[in-house]
Amino acid sequence: MINFTSALYLGLHHPGRVLQPWQQLSLGVPAALAEPPGAVEVAQQLAQLQGCEQGVLLPSTLHLFWDLCGMLFQQRAILFLDEGTYAVVRWGMERFRAKGGEVHIFRHHDPDALLTQIRRFAYGRRKYPVAVADGFCPACGHAAPVKAYLETVRRFGGLLVLDDTQALGILGESPALHTPYGRGGGGVLRWSGNSGPDIIVGSSLAKGLGVPVAILAGSKKLIKRFETASDTRVHGSPPSVAVIQAARHALIMNQSRGDGLRQRLAQRVARFRSGLAAMGLNTAGGWFPVQILRGIDGNEAIQVHQFLSRQGIQTVLSRPRGSSVAHLSFLMTARHTVGEIDQCIDVLAAVIHGFRRNTDRNGKPDALAL
């Protein structure tokens, strides 16, 4: 079975035999009383990787954005949410709204729309604007316009919040033609060359770095404020010692092998895209490892998904936000071999040829052809 459903983009695995040993998984107390062994050091290393002053670990981005939105409500913020933002962030927004907070949606990756919304709803009021967006959007294949968002919120003394789960471990500083992901894997701030005390970044390590734990990174002042306001650090368990050791191992692997793995990943994505181009197909996603097939959607995407599955190739069926139409996605990792990419292309070519050969008089593919 060839798996194109895994978001472990760098292919990092963290088996117990390579991790530092631990005597117990948990101290039995919340993080507000005592941090688990290694948590502070790993959080600081992750913050520095992302270009931030300080960080704090949480069990997941759900914990992170639940607490962050609670903190922002206490600070009398008005939230402005990029309409393409991922679901977990929106769950945090629901808490903010439930408390009576004000949330406004603006067009995806549109700084002018953000500016218009802030002028309309925040200007002249005793509240400050907070723009919220994903650092990278796999659905459209583009990074957020971080610089433009920052320039906008800075005009009003506001804050920029980024969910950088997709980019952490993949994007980094100094991207170039032959190194499209850049170096270091620090995420979209490193990739875009932005920094500042008015940026706060929440990310899961579960994709690029392969560890189910989250990091909130920002200025020392903002992180201290978050730790003081956090509810889940008082009423919930912190990340386990095992997960923290896995995060430590991920940082070591990223430093020693990360750039090589990112280069290998870029080569696999390029080979996949060139194979599709030979068939007259393309994808959304650019160089990013999430490749969403264009031109085949709805029932056709479902049929291709089923056909590929019967041939031993696993893919992802999804429906973009606001759409009822299914799309087919291929998630690339550095563990995919050239042979696996080529086999996938060959099978796709066969099914696409079948579609084109077996069309009815209305120009619609004949489902029986599959």
C-alpha positions in Angstrom: 0.0 0.0 0.0 1.4 3.4 -1.0 0.2 6.0 1.5 -0.5 9.6 0.4 -2.6 10.5 3.5 0.1 11.1 6.1 1.0 14.7 7.1 4.4 13.6 8.5 6.0 15.7 5.8 9.6 15.1 6.7 9.0 11.5 7.5 10.3 11.8 11.1 9.5 8.9 13.4 10.5 8.9 17.1 10.7 5.3 18.3 11.2 4.9 22.1 14.6 3.3 21.7 16.1 6.6 20.4 14.5 8.9 23.0 16.1 9.8 26.4 14.6 7.6 29.1 12.1 8.8 31.6 11.1 7.6 35.1 7.4 8.7 34.9 5.1 10.0 32.2 3.6 12.8 34.4 4.3 14.6 37.6 0.6 14.4 38.5 0.3 18.2 38.8 -0.8 20.8 36.3 1.8 22.9 34.5 0.8 26.0 36.5 2.3 24.3 39.5 5.3 22.5 37.9 6.5 22.1 34.3 7.3 18.5 33.3 11.0 17.8 32.9 12.5 19.3 29.7 9.4 21.4 28.9 10.9 24.8 29.4 14.1 24.0 27.5 12.3 22.4 24.5 9.8 25.4 24.4 12.7 27.8 24.3 14.5 26.0 21.5 11.3 25.9 19.5 10.7 29.6 20.0 14.2 30.4 18.9 13.7 28.2 15.8 10.7 30.2 14.9 12.3 33.6 15.5 10.5 34.4 18.7 11.7 35.3 22.2 10.0 32.7 24.3 7.6 29.8 24.1 5.4 27.5 26.1 4.3 23.9 25.4 0.7 22.7 25.4 -0.8 19.3 24.7 -2.5 20.4 21.5 -3.5 23.5 19.4 -7.0 23.1 20.7 -5.7 23.7 24.3 -3.6 26.5 22.9 -6.2 28.5 21.0 -8.9 27.8 23.7 -6.6 29.6 26.2 -5.3 32.2 23.8 -8.8 33.3 22.9 -9.6 33.5 26.6 -6.6 35.7 27.2 -7.5 38.0 24.3 -11.1 38.4 25.6 -9.6 39.6 28.9 -7.5 42.1 27.0 -10.6 43.6 25.3 -9.6 42.6 21.8 -11.6 42.5 18.7 -10.7 39.5 16.5 -10.5 39.7 12.7 -10.3 36.2 11.2 -9.0 35.3 7.8 -11.9 33.3 6.2 -9.4 30.5 5.2 -8.3 29.8 8.8 -8.2 26.2 10.0 -11.0 24.7 12.1 -9.1 24.4 15.4 -8.5 28.1 15.5 -12.2 28.7 14.8 -13.1 26.5 17.8 -11.1 28.9 19.9 -13.1 31.7 18.3 -16.3 30.1 19.5 -15.1 30.4 23.1 -14.3 34.1 22.5 -17.8 34.7 21.0 -19.5 32.7 23.8 -17.9 35.1 26.3 -19.4 38.0 24.4 -16.3 38.8 22.2 -16.6 40.3 18.8 -15.3 38.4 15.8 -15.3 39.6 12.1 -14.3 37.6 9.1 -12.3 39.1 6.2 -11.5 37.8 2.7 -8.7 35.2 2.5 -5.2 36.6 2.2 -6.6 40.1 1.5 -4.9 42.8 3.6 -7.1 45.6 2.2 -10.2 43.7 3.4 -8.5 43.4 6.8 -7.9 47.2 6.9 -11.4 47.9 5.9 -12.8 45.7 8.7 -10.5 47.2 11.3 -11.5 50.8 10.3 -15.1 49.9 10.4 -15.3 47.9 13.7 -12.2 48.9 15.8 -11.1 52.4 15.0 -11.9 54.9 17.8 -13.0 52.3 20.3 -11.2 51.2 23.5 -10.4 47.9 22.1 -7.5 46.7 20.0 -7.6 44.7 16.8 -6.1 41.2 16.5 -5.8 39.7 13.1 -5.8 35.8 13.0 -4.7 33.7 10.1 -2.9 30.5 9.1 0.7 31.0 8.3 0.4 28.8 5.2 -2.8 27.7 3.5 -2.5 24.3 1.7 -5.9 24.8 0.0 -4.6 27.7 -2.1 -0.9 26.8 -1.9 0.3 30.2 -0.6 1.7 31.7 2.6 -0.2 34.4 4.3 0.8 38.0 3.5 2.4 38.3 6.9 4.2 41.6 6.2 1.0 43.3 4.9 -1.1 41.9 7.8 1.6 43.2 10.3 1.7 46.7 8.7 -2.1 46.9 9.0 -2.4 45.9 12.7 0.6 48.0 13.7 -1.2 51.1 12.4 -3.8 50.5 15.1 -1.6 49.1 17.9 -2.9 45.6 17.3 -1.6 42.0 17.3 -1.1 39.3 14.6 -1.9 35.7 15.6 -0.7 32.9 13.3 -1.4 29.2 13.3 1.8 27.9 11.7 1.1 24.2 12.0 1.5 23.6 8.3 4.8 25.5 7.9 6.7 24.6 11.0 9.4 22.1 10.0 8.9 22.8 6.3 9.4 26.5 5.5 12.4 28.4 6.7 14.7 31.3 6.0 16.2 32.3 2.6 14.0 30.3 0.1 15.5 30.1 -3.4 14.8 28.4 -6.7 16.5 25.1 -5.8 15.6 25.3 -2.1 12.0 26.4 -2.2 11.3 25.6 1.4 14.3 27.6 2.6 16.5 26.5 5.5 16.0 25.6 9.1 12.3 24.7 9.1 11.4 27.6 11.5 8.1 28.3 9.8 6.5 31.3 8.1 8.1 34.0 10.1 11.6 32.8 9.2 10.4 32.2 5.6 8.9 35.7 5.2 11.6 37.5 7.3 9.2 39.0 9.8 9.4 39.4 13.5 8.3 41.6 16.4 6.7 41.8 19.8 3.2 42.1 18.2 3.3 38.6 16.7 2.2 35.4 18.5 2.5 32.0 16.8 0.7 28.9 17.7 1.8 25.6 16.1 1.5 21.9 16.4 4.6 19.8 15.8 2.4 16.9 14.6 3.0 17.5 10.9 6.4 18.6 9.9 8.2 17.5 13.0 6.1 14.5 13.8 5.3 15.1 17.5 1.7 15.5 18.9 2.4 18.6 21.0 1.9 22.4 20.5 4.1 25.4 21.0 2.9 29.0 21.5 5.8 31.4 20.7 6.0 35.2 21.0 7.5 38.0 23.0 8.4 37.3 26.7 5.6 39.7 27.7 2.9 38.0 25.7 4.0 34.5 26.8 4.0 35.5 30.4 0.6 37.0 30.0 -0.6 33.8 28.4 0.8 31.6 31.2 -1.0 33.8 33.8 -4.3 33.7 31.9 -4.2 30.0 30.8 -7.1 27.8 32.1 -5.9 24.5 30.7 -2.5 24.9 32.4 -4.4 25.0 35.7 -7.2 22.5 35.1 -5.6 20.1 32.6 -2.6 17.9 32.2 0.5 19.2 30.5 2.3 17.4 27.7 3.7 14.1 28.9 7.4 13.6 29.5 7.5 11.1 26.6 6.1 13.6 24.2 8.5 16.3 25.4 11.4 13.9 24.8 10.1 13.2 21.3 10.0 17.0 20.7 13.6 17.2 21.8 14.5 14.4 19.4 12.7 16.2 16.6 14.7 19.3 17.2 18.0 17.3 17.0 16.9 15.6 13.8 15.8 18.9 12.3 19.2 20.4 13.0 21.2 17.5 11.7 19.1 16.2 8.8 16.2 18.7 8.3 17.5 20.6 5.3 18.4 17.4 3.5 14.9 16.0 4.2 13.3 19.2 3.0 15.3 19.0 -0.2 14.3 15.4 -0.8 10.7 16.3 -0.1 10.8 19.2 -2.7 12.2 16.7 -5.3 9.3 14.3 -4.7 6.8 17.1 -5.0 8.5 18.3 -8.2 8.5 14.8 -9.7 4.8 14.3 -8.9 3.8 17.7 -10.4 5.9 17.0 -13.6 4.2 13.6 -14.0 0.8 15.3 -13.7 1.8 18.0 -16.2 2.7 15.3 -18.8 -1.0 14.2 -18.5 -2.3 17.8 -18.9 -3.1 18.0 -15.2 -2.0 20.2 -12.4 -2.5 20.8 -8.7 -3.1 23.5 -6.1 -0.3 23.6 -3.6 2.8 24.9 -5.5 5.9 23.4 -3.9 4.1 22.5 -0.7 3.7 18.7 0.1 -0.2 18.9 0.1 -1.1 18.6 -3.6 -4.8 19.0 -4.4 -5.8 17.7 -7.8 -7.4 20.3 -10.2 -9.9 19.5 -12.9 -11.2 16.3 -11.3 -13.7 16.9 -8.5 -17.1 15.9 -7.2 -18.2 12.4 -8.3 -15.1 12.1 -10.5 -12.8 12.7 -7.6 -14.7 10.0 -5.5 -14.4 7.5 -8.4 -10.7 8.2 -8.8 -10.2 7.9 -5.1 -11.9 4.5 -5.1 -10.0 3.3 -8.1 -6.7 4.3 -6.6 -7.6 2.5 -3.4 -8.3 -0.7 -5.2 -4.8 -0.4 -6.8 -3.2 0.0 -3.4 -2.8 3.8 -3.4 -4.3 5.7 -0.4 -5.3 9.4 -1.0 -7.4 12.0 0.8 -10.9 13.0 -0.2 -11.9 16.4 1.3 -14.3 19.3 0.8 -12.9 22.8 1.0 -14.6 25.2 3.4 -17.8 26.5 2.0 -18.0 23.9 -0.8 -20.0 20.7 -1.1 -17.7 19.4 -3.9 -15.2 16.7 -3.1 -11.5 17.2 -4.1 -8.7 14.7 -4.2 -5.4 15.3 -2.4 -2.0 13.7 -2.3 0.2 14.3 0.8 3.9 13.9 0.0 6.5 13.0 2.5 10.3 12.6 2.4 9.8 8.9 2.9 8.1 8.4 -0.5 10.4 6.8 -3.0 10.8 7.8 -6.7 9.3 4.4 -7.5 6.2 5.1 -5.4 5.7 8.5 -7.1 6.1 7.0 -10.5 3.7 4.2 -9.7 1.1 6.6 -8.6 1.5 8.7 -11.7 1.2 5.5 -13.9 -2.0 4.5 -12.2 -3.4 8.0 -12.4 -2.6 8.1 -16.1 -4.5 4.8 -16.6 -7.6 6.1 -14.9 -7.5 9.5 -16.6 -7.1 7.8 -19.9 -10.2 5.7 -19.1 -12.2 8.8 -18.3 -11.2 10.5 -21.5 -11.9 7.5 -23.6 -15.2 6.6 -22.1 -17.2 9.8 -22.2 -20.9 10.0 -23.0 -22.4 12.3 -25.6 -22.7 15.0 -23.0 -19.0 15.0 -22.4 -19.4 13.5 -18.9 -17.2 10.6 -17.8 -18.8 7.2 -17.8 -18.6 5.9 -14.2 -18.8 2.3 -15.4 -15.4 2.9 -17.0 -13.8 2.5 -13.6 
